[in-house]
């Protein structure tokens, strides 16, 4: 690989795949070039509200193009991504947000009827509010060994535990996964697995950027919706 960090991967995908579709989310269609530009603007928006290198940012939202932009925007701002399970109750999510030390939370207000106002004491930004596009293009220098994300376990057998991975670990592991899955440039990748989970985020989004596959996010599994997308 010619890249050592996830922000470098986003830039490389734009250079390698250009105008090919990176993500198709309903009426929204973004090329790899457009995705990269929006990720850099999202990084600028985060920097403008005080998010800096090493800060933790929680992302509590369903699968969408905005989730993708927000996640890689967090990483491009030099921060650490903390995905939060959308099925968590307010108290469960607040616990993860607090223990991760997140300085901000990104949400999709109203998803599954959830009102995210007042769940946490740190600032909350709505992905659908235009916040992600409000910044000037920005990129913070990060190293391959910097922590990229903290993935919390589900809490099935106890309190959720946060597991850290750095940029290099993620890239090496999911480059191997691409080989095992035979993911190829131009594939259409319908992702039902939640992005807050390692499979949806890394075997899904990261792998698609490595190989040039088009992401079709599914926020809530519904048989008819999925079959329509497949058709």
C-alpha positions as CSV (number, residue, x, y, z in Angstrom):
1,X,0.0,0.0,0.0
2,X,1.2,3.5,-0.8
3,X,-0.7,5.0,2.2
4,X,-0.2,4.6,5.9
5,X,-3.2,6.5,7.4
6,X,-6.9,6.5,6.7
7,X,-6.9,10.2,5.6
8,X,-4.2,9.2,3.1
9,X,-6.4,6.4,1.9
10,X,-9.3,8.8,1.2
11,X,-7.0,11.0,-0.8
12,X,-5.6,8.1,-2.6
13,X,-9.0,6.7,-3.5
14,X,-9.9,10.1,-5.1
15,X,-6.7,10.0,-7.1
16,X,-7.1,6.3,-8.2
17,X,-10.9,6.2,-8.9
18,X,-11.8,9.8,-9.6
19,X,-15.3,10.2,-11.0
20,X,-16.4,6.6,-10.2
21,X,-19.2,6.4,-7.7
22,X,-18.0,6.1,-4.1
23,X,-21.4,6.1,-2.4
24,X,-25.0,5.9,-3.5
25,X,-27.5,6.9,-0.8
26,X,-30.9,7.4,-2.2
27,X,-30.8,10.4,-4.5
28,X,-27.3,11.3,-3.3
29,X,-24.5,10.1,-5.5
30,X,-20.9,11.0,-4.7
31,X,-17.8,10.2,-6.7
32,X,-14.5,9.4,-4.9
33,X,-13.3,12.9,-5.8
34,X,-16.5,14.5,-4.3
35,X,-16.3,12.3,-1.2
36,X,-12.7,13.3,-0.6
37,X,-13.6,17.0,-0.9
38,X,-16.5,16.7,1.5
39,X,-14.4,14.7,4.0
40,X,-11.9,17.6,4.1
41,X,-14.7,20.1,4.6
42,X,-16.0,18.0,7.5
43,X,-12.5,18.0,9.0
44,X,-12.5,21.8,8.7
45,X,-15.9,22.1,10.4
46,X,-14.7,20.0,13.3
47,X,-11.5,21.9,13.6
48,X,-13.5,25.2,13.6
49,X,-15.4,24.0,16.8
50,X,-12.2,23.1,18.6
51,X,-11.6,19.4,17.7
52,X,-7.9,18.8,17.5
53,X,-5.4,16.0,17.2
54,X,-6.0,13.1,19.5
55,X,-9.5,14.4,20.6
56,X,-12.2,11.8,20.7
57,X,-15.4,12.3,18.7
58,X,-18.4,10.0,19.1
59,X,-20.5,9.2,16.1
60,X,-24.0,8.0,17.0
61,X,-26.0,7.7,13.8
62,X,-27.3,5.1,11.2
63,X,-25.6,4.0,8.0
64,X,-25.6,6.9,5.5
65,X,-23.3,8.8,3.2
66,X,-23.1,11.4,6.0
67,X,-21.8,8.8,8.4
68,X,-19.0,8.0,6.0
69,X,-18.2,11.7,5.5
70,X,-18.3,12.3,9.3
71,X,-16.2,9.3,10.2
72,X,-13.4,10.1,7.8
73,X,-13.8,13.8,8.6
74,X,-13.1,13.0,12.2
75,X,-9.9,11.1,11.2
76,X,-8.8,13.8,8.8
77,X,-9.1,16.4,11.6
78,X,-6.6,14.2,13.5
79,X,-9.2,13.1,16.0
80,X,-10.1,9.6,17.2
81,X,-13.4,8.1,16.0
82,X,-15.8,6.5,18.6
83,X,-18.7,4.8,16.8
84,X,-21.8,4.4,19.1
85,X,-24.4,1.7,18.7
86,X,-27.7,3.2,17.4
87,X,-29.6,0.6,19.4
88,X,-28.2,1.8,22.7
89,X,-30.6,3.6,25.1
90,X,-29.7,7.1,26.1
91,X,-28.0,6.0,29.3
92,X,-26.0,3.3,27.6
93,X,-24.8,5.7,24.9
94,X,-24.0,8.4,27.5
95,X,-21.8,6.0,29.4
96,X,-19.8,5.1,26.3
97,X,-19.5,8.8,25.3
98,X,-18.4,9.7,28.8
99,X,-15.9,6.9,29.3
100,X,-14.3,7.5,25.8
101,X,-13.7,11.1,26.7
102,X,-15.5,12.4,23.6
103,X,-15.4,16.2,23.1
104,X,-18.3,16.2,20.7
105,X,-21.1,13.9,19.4
106,X,-22.3,13.6,15.8
107,X,-25.9,12.4,15.4
108,X,-28.8,12.0,13.0
109,X,-31.5,13.7,15.0
110,X,-34.8,11.8,15.0
111,X,-33.4,8.4,13.9
112,X,-35.7,5.7,15.2
113,X,-37.6,8.4,17.0
114,X,-34.6,9.3,19.2
115,X,-34.1,12.8,20.5
116,X,-30.4,13.2,21.2
117,X,-30.8,16.6,22.9
118,X,-29.6,16.5,26.5
119,X,-28.2,12.9,26.3
120,X,-24.7,14.2,27.0
121,X,-23.1,17.4,28.3
122,X,-20.6,17.7,25.3
123,X,-21.7,19.5,22.1
124,X,-24.0,17.6,19.7
125,X,-24.0,18.2,16.0
126,X,-26.7,16.9,13.6
127,X,-25.3,15.3,10.4
128,X,-28.3,16.5,8.5
129,X,-28.0,20.1,9.5
130,X,-25.3,21.2,7.0
131,X,-22.6,21.1,9.7
132,X,-20.4,18.7,7.7
133,X,-20.2,21.1,4.8
134,X,-19.6,24.2,6.8
135,X,-15.9,24.1,7.1
136,X,-12.9,25.1,5.0
137,X,-10.9,22.2,3.6
138,X,-8.5,21.0,6.2
139,X,-6.3,18.0,7.0
140,X,-4.2,17.4,10.2
141,X,-1.0,15.4,10.0
142,X,-1.4,12.0,11.6
143,X,1.0,9.1,11.9
144,X,0.4,5.4,11.1
145,X,0.8,4.5,14.7
146,X,-1.7,7.1,16.0
147,X,-4.9,5.7,17.4
148,X,-7.6,5.9,14.7
149,X,-10.7,4.7,16.6
150,X,-12.1,3.2,19.8
151,X,-14.6,0.5,19.1
152,X,-16.8,-0.5,22.1
153,X,-18.0,-4.0,22.5
154,X,-21.8,-4.6,22.6
155,X,-22.0,-5.1,26.3
156,X,-23.7,-8.5,26.0
157,X,-21.7,-10.1,28.9
158,X,-20.9,-6.9,30.8
159,X,-20.1,-3.2,30.4
160,X,-19.0,-2.3,26.9
161,X,-15.2,-2.2,26.6
162,X,-13.3,0.1,24.3
163,X,-10.7,-1.4,22.0
164,X,-8.2,0.9,20.2
165,X,-6.7,0.4,16.8
166,X,-4.2,2.6,15.0
167,X,-4.3,3.6,11.3
168,X,-1.6,1.0,10.2
169,X,-3.3,-1.9,11.9
170,X,-6.6,-1.1,10.3
171,X,-5.2,-0.8,6.8
172,X,-3.1,-3.9,7.0
173,X,-5.9,-6.0,8.3
174,X,-8.6,-4.9,5.8
175,X,-6.3,-5.0,2.8
176,X,-5.9,-8.7,3.6
177,X,-9.7,-8.9,4.0
178,X,-10.2,-7.4,0.5
179,X,-8.1,-10.3,-0.8
180,X,-10.0,-12.9,1.1
181,X,-13.4,-11.5,0.0
182,X,-12.2,-10.8,-3.6
183,X,-13.5,-7.3,-3.4
184,X,-12.8,-5.5,-6.7
185,X,-12.8,-2.1,-8.3
186,X,-16.3,-1.3,-9.6
187,X,-18.1,-3.7,-7.3
188,X,-21.4,-2.5,-5.8
189,X,-21.3,-3.1,-2.1
190,X,-24.7,-3.1,-0.3
191,X,-23.9,-2.7,3.4
192,X,-26.5,-3.8,5.8
193,X,-24.1,-4.3,8.7
194,X,-24.2,-1.2,10.9
195,X,-21.3,1.2,10.4
196,X,-20.9,1.5,14.2
197,X,-19.8,-2.2,14.0
198,X,-16.3,-3.1,12.8
199,X,-17.7,-5.1,9.9
200,X,-19.7,-2.2,8.5
201,X,-17.1,0.4,9.1
202,X,-13.9,-1.4,8.2
203,X,-14.8,-4.5,6.1
204,X,-17.3,-2.1,4.5
205,X,-16.2,1.5,4.2
206,X,-12.4,1.1,4.6
207,X,-12.4,-1.9,2.2
208,X,-14.4,0.0,-0.4
209,X,-11.9,2.8,-0.4
210,X,-9.0,0.4,-0.7
211,X,-10.5,-1.4,-3.7
212,X,-12.7,1.3,-5.3
213,X,-16.1,-0.4,-4.6
214,X,-19.3,1.6,-4.5
215,X,-21.0,1.7,-1.1
216,X,-24.8,1.5,-0.9
217,X,-25.7,2.1,2.8
218,X,-28.8,0.5,4.4
219,X,-29.8,2.4,7.7
220,X,-32.4,-0.2,8.8
221,X,-32.7,-3.7,7.5
222,X,-36.0,-4.2,5.6
223,X,-36.3,-7.1,3.2
224,X,-38.3,-5.2,0.5
225,X,-35.9,-2.2,0.5
226,X,-32.9,-4.5,0.3
227,X,-34.3,-6.5,-2.6
228,X,-35.2,-3.3,-4.4
229,X,-31.6,-2.1,-4.0
230,X,-30.2,-5.4,-5.2
231,X,-32.4,-5.3,-8.3
